[in-house]
Amino acid sequence: MLEERGRLTHVDSRVKILWLLATLVAGLIFVSPAALAFILASIILVALAGGVLGDTANRMRGLVTIILVIGLILGLTVPGETLFTLIPPFVPVIGGSLPISLEGLQLGLVSSLRILVFAAPILIVTMTTNNSDLIRGLMWYRLPADYALMITLALNFVPVYIGELERIADAQKARAHSLVDQGFIGRMRGMVPIFVPLTLNAVDRADTIGKVLEMRGFSRRQLRLEFDRLNRASWTLLLVSLVLLLAALATFATGRDWLAFWLPGGS
């Protein structure tokens, strides 16, 4: 049984799915750090109201390494105005190398915010929704039961893989493996010992789940699409979702960042 997690537990699963889609669409469309930070702040408020802010932060610690590596790669590879160098100029022979550009830092900031905007809502929804409710909610959007099950399983395993990513990275560090090596190829090579076991574990887990579902005859089960009336928390989250979705669609249609325009100092 799902643990009680504040008001968000009682929010209709259809509304939470719409909120998840709205944050994903907004994260893809908006490109300014201010707008993405605003979306992330709204996600934090939803997590706080749902009583899962601490759990969400703990489970996303494994993304810190990926975010830092992405920011470093973009800072070193995107050309532009040099702000500083990783190796100070006073160092003999190699001084003044590895420049970090302003454009690289901006792109790294946007990429980091987008990762957080994509990952956090998935964790929040899976931690506050029963699997059966999530499947019913997806089926209400005219998604076949098989696809609804696959999406539900994928969403539920996101926090599992994030935690596993952190454990694998710690294990590789204990073996004196360097996650950030010299050069672009070196940095890519440094991530291989982390993603290879993570991928193999994911394939093995998917195969096991498929066999278990087949033995239990899931394909022969019928789910009844019955929902309770929307409560106040559901209507509130629905309003937040519609605002994000409308702002994202308006930005896409007009080419103007409407979230940044509504924020203080926007133009």
N, C-alpha and C positions, 0 to 999 in steps of 0.2 A: 504494500500500500504506500502511496506517495505521502511523504512527510508534509505536514502543514507548514506552509512557507508564506504566511501573511496573506494579504488580500489578493495577490496575483494567482494564488492557487485556485481561487473561486472565479477567476475570469474565464469567460467562455473560450474554448479552444479555437473556435473560428476567428475570434477577435485577435488572439495571440498570433495566429498564423498570418493574419493581415498585417499586424504590427511588424512581424518578422520580415515579411515581403517589403513593407514600406521602408524599413531601415536599410535593407539590401539595395533597393532601387535608389534611395537617396544617397547611399554611400557610393554608388556607381556614377551618379550624375554630377553631384557636387564636387568641385575641384579645389575650392579655397579652404585653407586650414581653419578659418573662422567658422565656416558652415559645418565642416566635419566635426570640429570641436563642439559645436552646438548640438549636433545629432548625438555625439557621444555623451554629452551632459544629460540629454533627455533619456538616454539608455540607462545611465547611472541612477537617475531619479526613479525610473521604473524598477530597477533592481532593488533600490532602497525600499520602495513601497512593497515590493514582493518579498522582502526579507532574505534576499540571496546576494546582496552586494558583497559580503565577505567571502562567500563560497565562490562567486564568480571571479573575484580578484585572485583567490588562491589557485583556482584551476587554470587561470590564464597566465600564470607565472612562466610556464613553458614557452610562451610566445615571445618573451622578452629577448631571448637569444636571437630568434629569427628577425625580430624588429631591429635589433642593433646591427646585425649583419647586413640587412637590407639598407639601412641608413648609411652604413659605412661604405658599402659598394656604390650606392648612388652618389655619395659625397666625393668619392675618388674617381668615378668614371664620367660624371656629367660635367661637361666643360662650362666655364663661366668665370665670374669674378672670384678670385681666390681670397678667402677670408683668413686662413691660416694654414700651416702645414703640420702634418703629424710629427714629422722630424724637424726640430727647430733649426734655423739657419746656422747657428753657431756650432753645430755638430760637424766635425771634419768629414770631408769627402761627400757624405750623403746628406749633408744639411740642406734643408729647404725642399726636400722631396715629399711626395705624397700630399699634394695640395687638396684642400677641402674647399669647394666652391659654394657660393651663396645659392645658386640654382640647385646644386646637388642636395644641400641641406633642406631646401624648401620641398623638393620632390621626395626626399626621404621622410620628411614630416608628414606630407600628405599620404604616402604609402603606409606609414605606421598607423596613422589615424584610421585609414580605411581597413586595415587588418583588425583593429579593435572594434570598429563599427560592424564588420562582418561577423566576427567571432562571438562577441558578447551577447547579442540577442539570441543566438542559437543556444548558448549555454543556459540563458535565463528561461527560455521556453521549455527546454528539455528537463530542467530541474523543477519546474512548477506545473508540469502537465503529465497526466497519466498517458501511457502509450495508447491505450484504447481510445481515450478522448482525442488524442492527436490524430489517430487514424481516422476517426469519425469526422474530425474537422477537415482533414484533407479530402475525404470522400464527399463532403458537403460541397466542396469546390469542383465537383465532377471529376475527381481523380480516381482511377480504378483502384480496387482494394490492394492489388499486388504492388502497384507503384506507391500507394500510400504507406504500405508496410515497409518498403525499401527506404523511402525517405525518412520514416520514423526511426528505423534502425540506424540510418546514417547520422541523423541528428543526435541520437542518444550516444553514439560512439565518438562524437566530436570531443566531449570532455575527457573521455577515456584515452583517446589518442594524444590529447594535449598533455595529460599527466604522464603518459608513457613516453612522450617526446622529452619531457623534462628528466625522467629517470634514465633514459638512454644517454642523454647529453651528460648527465652527472657521471654515469658509468664510464663514458669515453674520456671525460676529464680526469677521472681517477686513474685511467690507464695512460695518462700524460699525453692524450691526444689534443692537438691544437685545433679549435674550431675556426679560428680566423688566421689563415696563413698568408704568406706574402704573395701578392699578385692575384689577378682575377681568377686564374685557373686554380691557384692554391686555395682560395676561399671556397670555390665550388667543390674541390676535392675534399675539403675539410668537412663538408656537410654529408658526404656519402656514407661514412660509418654511422650516421644517425638515421638517415632516411631509408637505407637498405633494410635494417632489422625492423624498423617501424612498418614498412610496406609488407614485409614477409609476415609479420604478426597480424596485420590487417587482413591479408588474404587467407591465412589460416583460420582466423576468427570468423570471417564471412563463410568459409566452407563449413565450419562447425555449426553455425546458426542455421544455414540452409538445410543441413541434415536433420537437425532437431525439429525445425518447422515441418519438414516433410514427414517425419515420424509421428508428429502430433496432428497431422491432417489439417493444417491451417487453411489450405485451399478450399476445404469443404465447409468452413465456418461462414456464417452470415452475420454481419454486424448491422444492428438497427440504428438508423440515424435519428436519434432522439436527443434533444437539447433542452436545457432549462431556459427560462426567460433571462434576458440580459439584466444583470444587476448594475449598480452604480459604478463599480470598478470597471466592468466591461464597457459601459458607455464612455467612461473617461479615457480608457486606452483606445477605444475606437476613434474618438475625437483626435487624439494624438496621432494615430496612424493616418487618418485622413488628411490632417494638416501637413504631415511629412510628405505624403504621397502627392498631394496637390502642389506643394511647393516644388517638389522634384520634377513633376510633369510640366509645370509652368516654366521652370528653369530650362528644361530640355526644349520646350517649344519656342521660347523667346531668346535663349542664349544669354539670359541675365540671371546672375546668382541672387535669387530672391531671399534666401535665408541670410546671406551676408548683407543684403539691403535692409532687412528688418532689424538686424543687430545694431547696437549702439555704434555710431561712427560709420555705418554703412552708407553707400552712395550708389 
